[in-house]
């Protein structure tokens, strides 16, 4: 297994460790519910250095990004980021990602999922017909997500970047905890606010940043958070997890990602014609959110049925939501059974457990 610059820190803090995407990662420290509450109500820090980062630069960098991603990256200016996706030849999702504009029309950073680094790199490279300068900086880049309603206020003394006025999906490059050239981004995967910081893990920089964050944050309740709470936090928001809710067989339209699928942008992207046809004729299934009306917890691959017992889909993610004290889940169902408010059933141990389709985020 690979380690991040903070693996020893996690072990010293007593984290329960496990393999994730080839890395030795912290799953939990004091318990998922406790960590989840810390982020929702105050602040927590995640080590997500296993994520992948690619730099694309040169005259045709934007052209390449436009041809492989579904969103319209031509709208990006320096200091702005954009949620997007890569589609394969069949209109399925190679990955979801974030595109950062470092120099307009000339240099971009793509942040991809940890398990898909090699796949994404090879996919983008296969479309690089105009000699765009591509660099995979994943192994030399650390990424920390400091999330929660008090994150920016607590961290402000560590940087001259105005954290509390950094708008959602924008970023600045500045000094953080005495380390220069840190990308400070108002993004995250929790729905709780906060920032993500990218920096080169050279020398003692990573240790310095981690220690300074805890030095200023711990007295104010900052806690280390594992991937277990990251999953429950994103699920309460209805955010997709690649490999669970989206994959090579799901289209962005089926996954409710039509808002990042720009079918009218000037430069066509991979399988755009397939998605145009899907939009015109309708999609056979849709990703829905549901909450259980009876006792039980939905799990990945549990079957979903209508109230007459006909199977209409299956669960992709499910949990007992710590903030809501109710069982919730995501799943794909036949489109005609996807209306908000409709009652369905989750098959748990051969029993139909009633559920109701609801809007995102879960409440």
C-alpha positions as CSV (number, residue, x, y, z in Angstrom):
1,X,0.0,0.0,0.0
2,X,1.1,3.6,-0.6
3,X,1.3,6.1,2.1
4,X,0.5,9.8,2.2
5,X,2.7,12.4,3.9
6,X,0.4,12.1,6.9
7,X,0.1,8.3,7.3
8,X,2.3,8.3,10.4
9,X,0.2,11.2,11.9
10,X,-3.0,9.1,11.5
11,X,-1.5,6.1,13.1
12,X,-0.1,8.2,16.0
13,X,-3.7,9.6,16.5
14,X,-5.0,6.1,16.8
15,X,-6.9,6.0,13.5
16,X,-8.4,2.8,12.3
17,X,-6.5,2.3,9.0
18,X,-7.5,0.4,5.9
19,X,-6.6,0.1,2.2
20,X,-8.5,2.5,-0.1
21,X,-7.5,3.0,-3.8
22,X,-4.1,1.5,-3.1
23,X,-3.4,3.8,-0.1
24,X,-3.2,3.1,3.6
25,X,-6.0,5.5,4.7
26,X,-7.7,6.5,8.0
27,X,-11.3,5.2,8.1
28,X,-12.2,6.6,11.5
29,X,-10.6,7.9,14.7
30,X,-13.2,8.4,17.5
31,X,-16.1,6.9,15.5
32,X,-18.1,7.9,12.4
33,X,-21.0,9.6,14.2
34,X,-18.7,11.7,16.4
35,X,-16.5,12.8,13.4
36,X,-19.6,13.4,11.2
37,X,-21.0,15.7,13.9
38,X,-17.7,17.6,14.2
39,X,-17.8,18.5,10.5
40,X,-21.5,19.4,10.4
41,X,-21.3,21.6,13.5
42,X,-17.8,22.9,13.8
43,X,-14.7,21.7,11.8
44,X,-12.8,18.6,10.8
45,X,-9.7,17.8,8.7
46,X,-9.5,15.1,6.1
47,X,-6.4,13.8,4.5
48,X,-7.4,13.2,0.9
49,X,-3.9,13.2,-0.6
50,X,-4.7,9.9,-2.4
51,X,-6.7,12.0,-5.0
52,X,-5.1,12.5,-8.4
53,X,-3.9,15.8,-9.9
54,X,-2.9,16.4,-13.6
55,X,-1.5,19.6,-15.0
56,X,-2.4,20.4,-18.6
57,X,-0.8,23.4,-20.3
58,X,0.0,24.9,-23.6
59,X,-1.8,26.4,-26.6
60,X,-4.3,23.5,-26.9
61,X,-4.8,22.7,-23.2
62,X,-8.4,24.1,-23.2
63,X,-9.2,22.4,-26.5
64,X,-8.2,19.0,-25.0
65,X,-10.2,19.6,-21.8
66,X,-13.3,20.7,-23.9
67,X,-13.1,17.5,-26.0
68,X,-12.9,15.1,-23.0
69,X,-15.1,16.8,-20.4
70,X,-18.8,17.4,-20.4
71,X,-18.9,20.9,-18.8
72,X,-17.9,24.0,-20.6
73,X,-14.4,24.9,-19.4
74,X,-14.2,27.9,-21.7
75,X,-16.3,29.7,-19.0
76,X,-13.4,29.4,-16.5
77,X,-11.2,32.3,-15.7
78,X,-8.1,32.3,-13.4
79,X,-9.1,31.5,-9.9
80,X,-12.3,29.6,-10.8
81,X,-12.9,25.8,-10.6
82,X,-15.6,23.7,-12.2
83,X,-17.2,20.3,-11.5
84,X,-17.2,18.2,-14.6
85,X,-17.0,14.6,-15.9
86,X,-15.3,12.5,-18.4
87,X,-17.4,10.3,-20.7
88,X,-16.4,7.2,-22.6
89,X,-17.4,6.2,-26.1
90,X,-20.7,4.8,-24.9
91,X,-21.7,7.9,-22.9
92,X,-20.8,6.2,-19.6
93,X,-18.7,8.0,-16.9
94,X,-15.0,7.5,-17.0
95,X,-14.9,9.7,-13.9
96,X,-16.1,12.9,-12.2
97,X,-13.5,15.6,-11.6
98,X,-12.8,19.2,-10.8
99,X,-11.1,21.5,-13.4
100,X,-9.0,24.4,-12.0
101,X,-8.0,27.3,-14.3
102,X,-4.5,28.3,-13.3
103,X,-3.8,30.4,-16.5
104,X,-6.6,31.3,-18.8
105,X,-6.5,29.2,-22.0
106,X,-3.1,28.0,-21.1
107,X,-2.8,26.0,-17.8
108,X,-5.3,23.9,-15.9
109,X,-5.3,21.4,-13.0
110,X,-7.6,18.4,-13.2
111,X,-8.4,16.7,-9.9
112,X,-9.6,13.1,-10.3
113,X,-10.6,10.2,-8.1
114,X,-7.9,8.2,-6.5
115,X,-9.0,4.8,-7.9
116,X,-9.1,6.2,-11.4
117,X,-5.8,8.0,-11.7
118,X,-4.2,5.7,-14.2
119,X,-7.5,5.1,-16.2
120,X,-8.2,8.9,-16.4
121,X,-4.6,9.7,-17.4
122,X,-4.6,7.1,-20.2
123,X,-8.0,8.3,-21.4
124,X,-7.1,11.9,-21.6
125,X,-3.7,11.1,-23.1
126,X,-5.4,9.0,-25.8
127,X,-7.2,12.2,-26.9
128,X,-4.1,14.4,-26.7
129,X,-3.6,14.8,-30.5
130,X,-2.2,18.3,-30.4
131,X,0.8,17.7,-28.0
132,X,-0.6,19.4,-24.9
133,X,2.0,19.3,-22.1
134,X,0.6,16.8,-19.6
135,X,2.1,16.2,-16.2
136,X,0.8,13.8,-13.5
137,X,1.7,15.4,-10.2
138,X,-0.4,13.1,-8.0
139,X,2.5,11.5,-6.1
140,X,4.1,14.8,-5.2
141,X,0.9,16.6,-4.3
142,X,-0.8,16.6,-0.9
143,X,-4.4,17.5,-0.4
144,X,-6.1,18.4,2.9
145,X,-9.8,19.2,3.2
146,X,-10.7,21.3,6.2
147,X,-14.5,21.3,6.3
148,X,-17.2,22.7,8.5
149,X,-19.0,25.9,9.2
150,X,-16.2,27.3,11.4
151,X,-13.3,26.1,9.1
152,X,-12.5,29.4,7.4
153,X,-12.8,31.5,10.6
154,X,-10.5,29.1,12.5
155,X,-7.9,28.9,9.7
156,X,-7.8,32.6,8.8
157,X,-4.8,33.4,11.0
158,X,-2.7,30.9,8.9
159,X,-3.0,32.8,5.6
160,X,-3.3,36.2,4.1
161,X,-5.9,34.9,1.6
162,X,-9.4,36.1,2.6
163,X,-10.9,32.7,3.4
164,X,-14.3,33.9,4.5
165,X,-14.9,35.8,1.3
166,X,-13.6,33.0,-1.0
167,X,-16.7,32.2,-3.1
168,X,-17.8,28.6,-3.7
169,X,-15.8,26.9,-6.5
170,X,-13.1,29.6,-6.6
171,X,-9.6,29.4,-5.4
172,X,-6.5,31.5,-4.6
173,X,-2.8,30.7,-4.5
174,X,-1.0,32.1,-1.5
175,X,1.0,31.3,1.6
176,X,-0.5,29.0,4.2
177,X,1.0,28.2,7.5
178,X,4.3,29.7,6.3
179,X,4.4,27.5,3.1
180,X,4.3,29.3,-0.2
181,X,2.4,28.4,-3.4
182,X,-0.5,26.7,-1.7
183,X,-3.8,26.4,-3.7
184,X,-6.6,27.3,-1.4
185,X,-9.9,26.2,-2.8
186,X,-13.5,26.8,-1.6
187,X,-14.5,23.3,-2.6
188,X,-15.3,20.1,-0.7
189,X,-17.3,16.9,-0.6
190,X,-19.3,17.5,2.6
191,X,-21.8,20.3,2.1
192,X,-20.6,21.8,5.3
193,X,-18.4,24.6,3.9
194,X,-14.7,25.1,4.3
195,X,-11.7,24.7,2.1
196,X,-9.3,22.3,0.4
197,X,-5.6,23.0,0.2
198,X,-3.2,21.6,-2.4
199,X,0.6,21.8,-1.9
200,X,3.8,20.0,-2.9
201,X,4.8,17.4,-0.3
202,X,8.5,18.4,-0.3
203,X,10.7,18.6,2.8
204,X,8.9,19.4,6.0
205,X,6.1,21.4,4.3
206,X,3.4,18.8,4.8
207,X,4.3,18.3,8.5
208,X,4.4,22.0,9.0
209,X,1.0,22.6,7.6
210,X,-0.6,19.7,9.5
211,X,0.9,20.7,12.8
212,X,0.0,24.4,12.4
213,X,-3.6,23.5,11.6
214,X,-3.9,21.4,14.8
215,X,-2.0,24.0,16.8
216,X,-4.6,26.6,16.0
217,X,-7.6,24.4,15.4
218,X,-7.5,21.7,18.2
219,X,-8.2,24.3,21.0
220,X,-11.3,25.3,19.0
221,X,-12.6,21.7,18.5
222,X,-11.0,20.8,15.2
223,X,-10.8,17.0,14.8
224,X,-9.2,14.6,12.4
225,X,-11.9,12.9,10.2
226,X,-11.7,9.5,8.4
227,X,-13.2,8.3,5.1
228,X,-16.1,6.7,7.0
229,X,-17.6,10.1,8.0
230,X,-16.6,11.5,4.6
231,X,-19.0,8.9,3.1
232,X,-21.9,9.7,5.4
233,X,-21.5,13.5,5.0
234,X,-21.5,13.3,1.2
235,X,-24.4,10.9,1.2
236,X,-26.6,13.3,3.2
237,X,-26.0,15.8,0.5
238,X,-26.8,13.4,-2.3
239,X,-23.3,13.6,-3.7
240,X,-22.3,10.7,-6.0
241,X,-19.4,8.4,-5.1
242,X,-17.6,7.0,-8.2
243,X,-17.7,3.2,-8.1
244,X,-20.9,3.2,-6.2
245,X,-23.4,5.7,-7.7
246,X,-21.6,6.4,-11.0
247,X,-19.4,4.3,-13.1
248,X,-18.5,3.4,-16.7
249,X,-22.0,2.2,-17.4
250,X,-24.0,5.2,-16.0
251,X,-24.5,8.3,-18.1
252,X,-24.3,11.8,-16.5
253,X,-28.0,12.3,-17.4
254,X,-29.0,9.1,-15.6
255,X,-27.0,10.3,-12.6
256,X,-28.7,13.6,-12.4
257,X,-25.6,15.4,-13.7
258,X,-27.3,17.1,-16.6
259,X,-26.3,20.4,-15.1
260,X,-22.6,19.7,-15.9
261,X,-23.4,18.2,-19.3
262,X,-23.3,21.1,-21.8
263,X,-24.7,19.7,-25.0
264,X,-24.6,23.1,-26.8
265,X,-21.0,24.0,-26.1
266,X,-18.9,25.0,-29.1
267,X,-16.4,22.1,-28.9
268,X,-18.1,18.6,-28.9
269,X,-17.0,16.1,-26.2
270,X,-16.8,12.3,-26.3
271,X,-20.1,10.6,-26.9
272,X,-22.0,13.9,-26.9
273,X,-24.2,12.6,-29.7
274,X,-25.3,9.7,-27.5
275,X,-26.2,12.0,-24.6
276,X,-28.1,14.3,-27.0
277,X,-30.2,11.3,-28.1
278,X,-30.8,10.3,-24.5
279,X,-32.0,13.8,-23.7
280,X,-34.3,13.8,-26.7
281,X,-35.8,10.3,-26.2
282,X,-35.7,10.1,-22.4
283,X,-33.6,7.9,-20.2
284,X,-34.7,4.5,-19.0
285,X,-33.5,4.9,-15.4
286,X,-32.7,7.7,-13.0
287,X,-30.7,8.1,-9.8
288,X,-33.0,8.9,-6.9
289,X,-32.7,9.6,-3.2
290,X,-34.9,7.9,-0.7
291,X,-35.6,7.7,3.0
292,X,-36.9,4.6,4.8
293,X,-40.3,4.9,6.4
294,X,-39.8,1.7,8.5
295,X,-36.8,0.2,10.4
296,X,-33.9,-1.0,8.4
297,X,-30.7,0.2,6.7
298,X,-30.3,0.1,2.9
299,X,-27.0,-1.3,1.6
300,X,-25.3,-1.3,-1.8
301,X,-26.9,-3.7,-4.3
302,X,-30.1,-4.2,-2.2
303,X,-33.0,-4.4,-4.7
304,X,-35.7,-1.7,-4.9
305,X,-39.3,-2.5,-5.8
306,X,-42.6,-0.8,-6.3
307,X,-45.3,-1.4,-3.7
308,X,-46.7,-4.2,-5.8
309,X,-43.4,-6.1,-5.5
310,X,-42.1,-5.5,-9.0
311,X,-38.3,-4.9,-9.0
312,X,-37.6,-1.4,-10.3
313,X,-33.9,-0.9,-9.5
314,X,-31.3,-1.3,-6.8
315,X,-29.5,0.7,-4.1
316,X,-26.1,2.2,-4.9
317,X,-25.3,3.8,-1.5
318,X,-27.1,3.7,1.9
319,X,-26.6,4.5,5.6
320,X,-28.1,5.6,8.8
321,X,-27.6,9.4,8.4
322,X,-26.0,10.7,11.6
323,X,-27.3,14.3,11.3
324,X,-30.8,13.2,10.4
325,X,-31.3,10.1,12.5
326,X,-33.0,8.3,9.6
327,X,-31.9,5.7,7.1
328,X,-31.3,7.1,3.6
329,X,-30.0,5.9,0.3
330,X,-29.3,6.5,-3.4
331,X,-30.3,4.1,-6.1
332,X,-31.3,3.8,-9.8
333,X,-34.9,3.1,-10.6
334,X,-37.0,2.9,-13.8
335,X,-37.7,6.5,-14.8
336,X,-41.5,6.1,-14.5
337,X,-41.0,5.2,-10.8
338,X,-38.6,8.1,-10.0
339,X,-41.0,10.8,-9.0
340,X,-40.3,12.7,-5.7
341,X,-42.9,11.6,-3.1
342,X,-43.5,8.2,-4.6
343,X,-43.4,5.3,-2.2
344,X,-41.2,2.3,-3.0
345,X,-39.7,-0.6,-1.1
346,X,-36.2,-1.7,-0.2
347,X,-35.8,-5.5,-0.1
348,X,-33.9,-6.2,3.1
349,X,-33.6,-9.9,4.0
350,X,-36.4,-10.9,1.7
351,X,-38.7,-8.3,3.4
352,X,-40.2,-5.2,1.7
353,X,-39.3,-2.2,3.8
354,X,-41.2,0.9,2.8
355,X,-39.3,4.0,1.6
356,X,-40.2,7.4,0.0
357,X,-38.3,9.2,-2.8
358,X,-37.1,12.6,-1.7
359,X,-35.2,15.6,-3.0
360,X,-31.5,16.3,-2.4
361,X,-30.1,17.2,0.0
362,X,-31.7,14.9,2.5
363,X,-33.5,16.7,5.3
